[in-house]
Amino acid sequence: MFKNNNLQDIIRYFAGALVSLNFLLKSFGYDFFNNEQVDAVVNIASFLFILYFGAKHNYLGKKGQAQKALLQKAGLEKKKKKKD
């Protein structure tokens, strides 16, 4: 069903299953999630998303530092000006 343990596909499938279950249960009068729980999940997911992409796209790791050095060497990245 999921190839290579693709985390994005698993999360998307799990979220879809929960939303579908929520719609089904609401049609029978059961509240599976309330608005506060949905807001909490969205806030947590947003926080994790911002942390991940902030770290990934700001040259924080070894791979990012190496990439930044290559960009600077090629003249595509601004170098910090040294103060005398």
C-alpha positions in Angstrom: 0.0 0.0 0.0 2.8 2.5 1.0 6.0 2.2 -0.9 9.4 2.8 0.9 7.6 3.9 4.1 6.8 7.2 2.7 5.9 9.3 5.8 3.9 12.0 3.8 1.6 9.3 2.3 1.1 7.7 5.7 0.2 11.0 7.4 -2.1 12.0 4.5 -3.9 8.6 4.6 -4.2 8.7 8.4 -5.6 12.3 8.4 -8.1 11.4 5.7 -9.2 8.3 7.6 -9.7 10.4 10.8 -11.6 13.1 8.9 -13.8 10.5 7.2 -14.5 8.9 10.6 -15.4 12.3 12.1 -17.9 12.9 9.3 -19.4 9.5 9.7 -19.8 9.8 13.5 -21.2 13.4 13.2 -23.9 12.1 10.9 -25.0 9.8 13.7 -24.8 12.6 16.3 -21.4 11.8 17.9 -18.7 14.4 18.4 -15.4 12.7 17.6 -13.4 16.0 17.6 -14.3 19.3 19.0 -13.0 22.6 17.6 -10.5 23.0 20.4 -8.9 19.7 19.6 -8.7 20.5 15.9 -7.1 23.9 16.7 -4.6 22.2 19.0 -3.6 19.6 16.3 -3.3 22.4 13.6 -1.1 24.5 16.0 1.2 21.5 16.7 1.4 20.6 13.0 2.1 24.2 12.1 4.9 24.5 14.7 6.6 21.3 13.5 6.3 22.4 9.9 7.9 25.8 10.6 10.7 24.2 12.6 11.4 21.6 9.9 11.4 23.9 6.9 13.2 26.6 8.8 16.1 24.3 9.6 16.1 22.7 6.2 16.2 26.0 4.2 18.6 28.0 6.4 21.9 26.1 6.0 21.9 24.8 9.6 23.2 21.3 9.0 26.5 19.9 7.7 25.0 19.5 4.2 23.6 23.0 4.3 26.9 24.5 5.3 28.7 22.7 2.5 26.0 23.9 0.0 26.4 27.5 1.3 30.2 27.3 0.8 29.7 26.1 -2.8 27.3 28.9 -3.5 29.7 31.5 -2.1 32.5 30.0 -4.1 30.4 30.3 -7.3 29.5 33.9 -6.4 25.8 33.1 -6.0 25.6 33.7 -2.2 26.5 37.0 -0.5 29.5 36.8 1.7 29.5 38.5 5.1 31.5 41.7 5.1 34.4 41.6 7.5 34.8 44.6 9.8 38.3 46.0 10.0 
